[in-house]
Amino acid sequence: MQTLRIGTRGSALALYQTKLVSEALCKAFPTLQTEVVEIKTLGDKKQGTVQACFGDKKDWVYELEMALLDQSIDLAIHSAKDVPGNTEPGLALLPVMDRQSPYDIFIGRTKKEGGRYSFEETRLITEAAGVSLNIGTASLRRKAALKKAYPQVVCIDHRGNVPTRIRKLDEDTTLAGIILAEAGVVRLQALSDEAYSRLSLDVSVPAMNQGILAAQFRESDSKLKTMLEALSSPTLQGIFFAERTVAEVLEGDCKTAIGIFAQEIAPSTMSLTCEVYNPHAPTSMRATRTFPFQHWHAEAQGLAQELLAQGVKALMS
């Protein structure tokens, strides 16, 4: 009987996501057994230290990639938005499971009568009181998007996993609210739907691959790739790789404020949006295309080239 060793970070969200994939694989292949291997990444080690401000996406995946290459694990499961473009040679990525919500959400302070303030309630209250609208986020993209849409916002550096960030919000009287990815909150069932408000695409274009789970494995393992494809679909793969193609052409990373979002808007039809925000001023550059799904690669490259031709590199720098 085959045992598949699945590597993951040890956070509650990472473990839950790995469990989702493990259970789906075992259901699809009843003779399969899985073993979850927790691996602490450099990003985990930096949490809560001053070094957390100076990391990049590679900090969250490198140790897992090394474990794949030295064959101490067979498979790694990531939040796809945390996987940078510079993955290690010899490894492959495949999106699996259904995409959870790609959107950003606002979580406000708790009310005395119960529940939490929505973003609009919070904005009106702070405006009437003549105080700054302090919102917690560590994401350069979210900071830039908020400042563009709402110049009165003051972004406060706010880090940690989902439960930690919510706890920090409730303990910090200076914060009016925080911005998180809806996917993690939903997967952990950390809050009810009524406890947060979703930011529209007009305000904040999601991060590349936000809400998608990525399976990483050795390129040479064709058998495992075939198994993982049972948990994927051509539509999901087109969305996943279209977003990554735009980021690759633009040479975007966690130090650039870029939102990239693809979705199927009709059978065999995809829309693709990229917005590059200026982290130092309330300006941005956006491009959107709609096209037949099978043309995703050429259209993703074309959209990125369109932005480059318009001078988007000046915003990115």
N, C-alpha and C positions, 0 to 999 in steps of 0.2 A: 504494500500500500504506500503510495507516494505521500511524503510530507513536504509541504511548501513553506519555506521560512520567509515570513513577511516582516520586513523592517519598517519601523515607524518611530517618530518622536514620541515622547511619553506624556504629552499634554492630553487633557481630557478630550479635546476635539480630535487630535491626531489618532488617539486610540479608538474613538468612536467611528471615525471614518475608515480606519483599517478593519474594524469589526464588520462594517457594512460590506466591504469588498470581500473579506474572508467568507462571510456567510453566503454571499452571492456565488462565489466560486464553488463552495461546497454543495450548494443547491444544484448548480449546473453540472458538477462532476462529483457524483455521490461517493466515489471511492477515494476522493481526495481528502487528505488531512492537512491542517495548517498549524503553524506555530508562529506566534507573534513575538518578534524580537525588538525590544525597546532599545533605541540608540540615542544617546544625548549628543546633540549637535552643538557647534560653537555658538549658534544663536541662543540655544537654551542656557548655555553657561554664562552668556553676557547679560541675560535678563536681570534687571534690577541693579545693574552697574552702569557707570558712566560710559563704558564701552558700547552699550546698546545703541547709542546715538551714531556710532561710526561703522556699523556693520553694513552688509549687503545681503542680497537673497542667497548667495552661495553659502552663507553662514548656516542656513537652515537645512541644507541638503548634502553638503560635502561629505560628512561622515557616513551618511547613508549610501552615497555613491561609492565611497571607498569599500564599504562592506559588500556591495554588489560586485565590485571588481575583484576583491579577494575571495569571493564566493562564500562568505560567511552568512549571507542571506541570498535568496533567489529573486526577491521582489521587494520594492519599496513603494509605499503609498504616500503621496504628497497632496497638500492643497496646491492645485496647479498654479495659482497666482504666485506662489512662493518659489517656483522653479525658474531659475534664470535661463537665458538663452545659451549660456556657456556651460552646458552639461558636459560631463566627462566623455571623452572618446570611448567607443565600445559599448555605450549605453543607449537605450531607446526609450521613448515616452509614448504612452497611449492613454487617451482619456477613457474613463470607465464610469459606469453608473449614470443616472440621470443628473443633469446639471441642476443644482439647487439655485435659489434666487441669486442673480448676479448683482443685485442692487446694494447700495450703501444705505444705512439707516441712521436716524437720530434717536438716541435714547436720552430723555430728559430726566430731570430730578423728580423725586417722588412728591406727590401732593399730600397734604395733611389728611385729606379725606380719602386717600387711596388712589392708586393708579399713578401715571407719570404724565408730565407735561409734554405736549406735542411740540414740534419745532416752531410752528406758527404761534402757539400760545407763549412759548418761551421768548420768541423774538419780540412779540408785542409787549410782554411784561418788562423786559429789559429796556425796550425803547421808551416806555412810559416812565420808567424809573430813572432814565438817563444814565444807566450803567452799561458797561461793556458786555457784550454777549460772548462769554468765555466758553469755548468748546474744545474738548480734549480729543486729540488725534495725533498720531506720530507719522501719518502718511503725507508725504510731500504733495501728492496728487489731490488728496482730500483738502488739505490746507489751501492749496491754490484755487481749487474749484469753489470752496466756500467763500474765500475772499473776493473772488470775481462776482459771485451771485449776491453776496451780502457783505459789503465793505465794512459794516460795523462789527463783524465777527473778529474776535481775538482768539487765535488758535494756541492752545496750551499743549505742550508735549505730553502724550499720554500713552503708556505702553503696557504690555502684559497680555495674557491670554484672555479669552472672553469673560470667564467668571471674575478674574482679577480686575479687569477694567470696569465692570459693573460695580464691583465692591468699592473700588477707588472713587468712582463717581459718587456713590452714596455717602462716602466718608469725607469728601472734599466740598466744603461749602462755597468755594470760589468758582466751581464749575457749574455752568447752566445745563450742560449735557455733553455727550460724547458721540462720535461717529464710528460705527463698526460695519463690517460686512454682514448682511442679513443671513447669509448661508450658515455661518458658524452659530449664530444665535438660534436659528431654526433647528439645526442638527442637534444641538445640545439641549433644546427646549428650555433655554435659559430664561426666556420671557414669553408672555402671551403676545399674540398679534396686536392687541390693543395697547401694549406698553411701549410701542415705538412707532415712529413715522418714517416712511420710505422717502428717500430723496429721488426726485425725478431725474430722468436722463438729461433734461435741460439744465439741471444744476450740476450733476455729477455723473460723468460717463465712467462706468466701472473699470477697475483694473483689468488688465489682460487675464483671461481665464478665471476670473472671480466666480466662485460657486462650483467649479469643476474639480473633480478628483483625477489625479494623474498617477498612473502606474508606471514605474520605471524598472527596467529589467535589462539583462545583457542582450545585445543585438543578436548574438549567436544562438539564443534560446528560442528557436522557432516554435517549439512545442508550447512553451508558456505564452508566446505571442498569440497563438491560435486560441488558447484557452481564454486569454484576456479579451480577445475580440468578441467573445460570446457576451461580454458585459459592456460592449461598446456599440456604436452604430456609425454608419457613414455620415449621418447628419451631425452627430456629436464631434466626430473627428474633423469634419470640414470647419465647424465653428472653432474648435480648439486650435487647429493649425492655421486658420486664417488670421486669428488674433495674434498668434505668435509670429506669423510672417510679417505683419505690419510692424511689430516691435523690433524684429530682426533688421528690417530694412532701415528703420529710423534709428537703430542703435540705441533704443530706449532701455533703461534699467531703473532700479529703485531710487536712483539719484536724479531722475527726470520725472516731471509731472505729466504723465500720459495716461489717458483713459482709452481703452479699445474694447469695443463690444460688437459681437456678431450674433445674429439670431435668424432663425427661419421664420419669415413673416407670412409665407404662403407655401403650399406644396411646391418643392423644388425651387424656391426663391429665397435668397438670403439678403439681409441688409447688413452693412458693415459701417460702423462709425468709429472715428478716431478723433479725439480732442486733445491737443497739446496745450497745457496751461503754462503761463508765465508765473514762476514761483515768487517773483518780485513785484508784480504789478497785476491789476485786475483785468488782464487780457488773455486771450487764447486764440487758437486757430483750430478749426474743425472741418472735417470732410466726411461725407456720407455717400455710400454707393448702394444701389440695389441691383441684383444681377441673378442669373440662373445659378443654382447651387453648384453645379459641376465646374463653374469657372472661378471658384473661390481663390485659387492660388494666383492666377493672373490678376484678378481684380484686387486682391489684397496688396500685391506688389504695386499695382497701378495707383491705388489710393495713397500708399506711402510715398511714392514718387511724386504724386500731385502735391502733397504737403511739402516735400523737400523743395519742389520747384517754386513754391510760394514763400520760401524762406523760413521754414519752421525751425531750422537749426538755431536761429537767433533766439527763439523762445527757450529752446532746450538748454542753451548754455547759460 
